[in-house]
Amino acid sequence: MTSQTLPIYQIDAFTDVLFAGNPAAVVPLSDWLPDDVLQKIAMENNLSETAFFVPSAGGDANFHIRWFTPTVEVPLCGHATLASAFVIFNRLGFEGDLIKLQSKSGILTARREGDAIVLNFPKQPIKTDVVSKEVLNALGGAEPIETFGVVSRDTDIVLVYRDASIVRNMRPDMSALAKLADRGVIVTAPGDKTGLDMVSRYFLPALGINEDPVTGYMHCVVGPYWAENLGKADVVGYQASARGGVVVCKIDGDRVHLKGEAFQYLKGEIVVPA
């Protein structure tokens, strides 16, 4: 069997220090590999997401980007996009301060702003929904003040709590949650520290990720929700995972601008079928 060597980066996203935020693998490609090979690379990396991108042949985008968890391809991922933009800006010699990315969620942009990168993502529409008692029990039993679902990913469940301590201290039964939620469960509450408007966490055991450390996509849900409830256009979210991370959100109509920094942890090579 013939093989080829490809570069790979691991980037900590949505953090201003190493060993925090959300680690993502980034694999630049010249041409797409077969989907089953992309999935196997993501499974081998065993991170919440691996991003792959190729140069665009033309049109409105500079690159075409895709994201894979260890088990499935997903239509949108914030931290792996931030990580990819970091690699394109800082390691691949990209000229300019704005990257346009074609994706399953349309055209996304990444803009360099000092040491930070600002992503332009679609706001995720929501709908009122009822959450089963079994899901509440799997999350620890605390009663939320509101529940809803995400329309674009209609198996995502969102629960709003009154107190951030409930979110911070939550210890879900991941085995039970994996059987009860087809995709992800977002929990969120008002911020409990100066400068924080919201505290959130994101559980996805059904997708092989018990808890995502810091999630750009999730802030396209909770960012607009808290902005509307607080009467603000700009909100700051803290994702209270073990690694933790801050995401600055600016709501602009049906778009959400997500601002964060990133650090490179490693650069290496992988060997895959040619």
N, C-alpha and C positions, 0 to 999 in steps of 0.2 A: 504494500500500500504506500503510495507516495504521500508526502506530507509537506506542509509549509510552515514557516515561522512568522508569527504575528506579534506586534508590540501589545503590551497590556499595561494599564495604569490602575492603581487603586488610590482613590481620592476621598478624603474626608470632607463632606459637603455640609453646608450650613453650620460652620464653626470657624472661630478665629484662632483655635489651638488644635494641635495634633491630638489624635486619640479621642476625639469627641465628635459630635455631629453624626452624620450617617455615611458610612463607607460605601462607595460604589466602585465597581470595576468598569473600566472604559477600554474598549477595543476598537481602534480606528481600522477601517477596512478600505481597500481600493474598489472592491466589488463585493456584493452580497454572497455569503456562504449559504448553503442549504439551511432551511429553517431548523431541521433536526440537529444540525451541528451547532447553530447558535444556541439552541436550548441546552445542549449538552455542555457547552462552554459555561453557560450560566449556572447549570447544576454543579459543575466542577468548582466554580468559584465560590458557590455557597454563600453569597451575599444577598441582601434583599433585592438588589437589582444589578444587572450588567447591561451597560449601554453599548450599542454598536452604531456606527455611522459611516456613511460613504459620501464622497463628494457628489453633489447634484449635477446632472448633465446639463441643466438649464432651468429656466423658469424663475420663480420668485425666491428660491432657497439656495443657500450655500451648501447645505448638507441634508441628507435624509437620515433620520435617527429612529432607532427602535430600542425597546427596553424589554428585558426578560427577567422574571424572578427565577428561582431554581426549578419551578414547575410549569410556568405559563408565560406567554407574552402578554404585556399590559398595554393599554392604549395611551397612558400618560404617566410620566414619572418626573417629579421635580428635582430630587437630589441628584439623580443620575444625569439629568440634563445640565444642572449646575456643574457637576463633575466633568462632563464632556466639554462644556464651554471653557472651563478652566484649562483643560488639555489643549483645546484648539487655540485659545488665546496665548497660552504660556509655553507650550511645548511643540506646536506644529507650525509656528511662524505665521499665523494668520495676521494679515494686515487690516487694520480698522478696528473699531470699537463695537460693531454690531454684527452678530451672527444670526442668519435666518435658517431655521430648521424645519424641514417638512416632516410631518409625523401623522400617525393615525388620528390625532386630535387637531389636525390642520397646521397652519404655519405658526411656529413659536419663535420667539426671538430671545437672544441673550445679549445684554449690553454691558460693557465694561464700565464700571464707575469707581475709580480709584482701586482699592484692593478688593472691592466687592463686585459681584455680578448680579444684574437685575434681570429676572426672567419675566416674560410677558406670556401669561397662560390664560386659558379660557376659564371664566367663572363656572363653577359646577352647579347646575340647577338642582333644587331640592323639592321634595313633596312630603306632605304629612303622612306619617305611617305609624302603625301600632307595633310595638315590640313585645314579643312573647315573654311570659313569666320565666320560661326556661332560660332565655338569653339573660334576663336580669339576674337570675340566680347564678348563672355561670360567671357573671361579672362581679358577684359578691352580694347582690341583693338590694343595694341602695336604689331608692326610687328616683328616677330622673324627673325634672320639671317639664321636659319636652322631648319628644322623639320624632325623627323624620328619616327619610331615605334620600339617597342621591339618585336623581333621575338618569343621569348619563351612565351610572353604574348601579342599576336598580337593586342589586343585592347588597350594597353597602348600607349599613345601619348607623345612624347618628343619635347619640344620647347626650342631652344637655343636663348638667347637674348644677346645683345651687352653689356648691362649695368646692374650691379647687383641691382641698385636701382629699376629697373622695376620689378625684381623678389621680392625684399623685400617689395615693396609697393603695390603689386598686390592684388586686392580685387575682386575675381571672383564672378560671379552670379552662386551660387552653384545649384540652382534649374534648371537653363538652362543647366549647365554643366552635371548634372546627366542624362539629356535626350539625350545629344549629345555624351557622351563618355561612352562606355559600361563598362569600367574599370577605369583606372587612367590616370591622366595628370601630367606629370613632367615638371617643368620649371626650367631652369638653366642658369647661366651666369658666366663670369670670376669672381674670387674673388676680393673683394674691400678693404681688410684689410691685413696688414702684416701677413704672415703665412697662409693665406687662398688662395687656388687655384681655388675654385669654390663656388658659392652660389646657393642653389637649394631649391625647395619646391615640395610637392607632394599632389595633390588633388584627392580624391576618393569618391565624393558624390554618385556615382552609387552603391557603396558598403556600404553605410551607414556611411562613414567617410569623413566629409567635407575636413579636412586636417590632414594628418598624421604628428605628431610632429617631429620625427627623424626616418629615414627609412634606414635600412641596405640594403635591396634589391635594393632600388633606387640607392645607391652608387655603386652597381654592374653594373649599366648602366652609370651614369655620371662620376664615377671614371675612368674607362677605356677610356671614350670619352675625358675627359680633359687631362688625362695622354698622350694620343696620340697627342692631339693638342699642348700640352705644351712641348712634348719631355721629359717627366719625368716618372719614374717608381713609384714614391711615390707622392701622392697628398693628400691634406687635404681639406675636404669639410665641409661647414657650412650649416645646414638646417635651413632656416630662418622662422620657424614657431613661434608662440607666446611663446612656451616653449624653442625652440632652442636647438641645439646640434651639437657637432663636431664629425666627423667620419674621422679617418686616414685610407687611402686606399693604399695598396701596390699591384701593378699589377704584376702577375706572370703567364705569358702565358694565359691560359684560366681560371685562378682562380684569385680571388680578396680576399686579406686579409684585414679584417675590424677590426680596433682596437678601443676599447672604454671601459669606466668604467660603473659601475652600483651601485645603492644604493637600499636597501630594504626600502619600505614604510610601508608595513604591512604584518603580517602573521595571518591567521584566519582559520576558518573551514566552509565548505559548506555542506549542507544536500541535497542529490540527491537520486533518486530512486535506489534501490539495483538491 
